[in-house]
């Protein structure tokens, strides 16, 4: 099984999100080979769940609150998105870490909250360009995994994912070399054995598009891709899915 996750970020308004969801619904692919999941903005989330509810396409939240319920103005919990039919939730995306200053504690608690309600967490990890230049890639990834996963009670019935998204590659047009990404994915899978006996798919994210997707998915340790802007356009997302379906 390969995984194609589309993070629509804040690129699309409500009408555009609904239109794209309907387009994605019409695409042809083999669900026994590919699992598709889209992550729309919150305004469109409920309606896209309804559009895709009779398909095998998952719908996820781009972030969730670390709190389950209460007086937290503007927050939306894992429980609330699970309640409307979401299957997945992104946790710790680099844009949440570095733009919105989410802490390691926030990320840990969001994973815990997601497991408690049966929402599949997708933990995003990745080093900065400075880390890479200073030879601190493994140090940064090890620390992010440890802070996020120490003490977590994994639920075997709830799939858990990790997305390796080097910060320097996200939205930069400078994707990580596929062979290099393959090595990092293998290293991450070994690290994950410290925290869980579950089989954890590890996806690559960072300037993935229709031109390079096969170079990642054809690698042994890369289980899928987390696609950003290329997933927000029907033609490029359709090409990504079609090429992944051919592998």
PyMOL commands that set and color helices and strands:
alter all, ss='L'
color gray80, all
select helices_A, chain A and resi 14-26+42-52+78-83+94-98+104-117+129-133+137-149+178-192+213-217+229-232+234-245
alter helices_A, ss='H'
color red, helices_A
select strands_A, chain A and resi 2-7+34-39+58-61+88-91+120-125+161-164+201-205+224-227
alter strands_A, ss='S'
color yellow, strands_A
deselect
rebuild
show_as cartoon
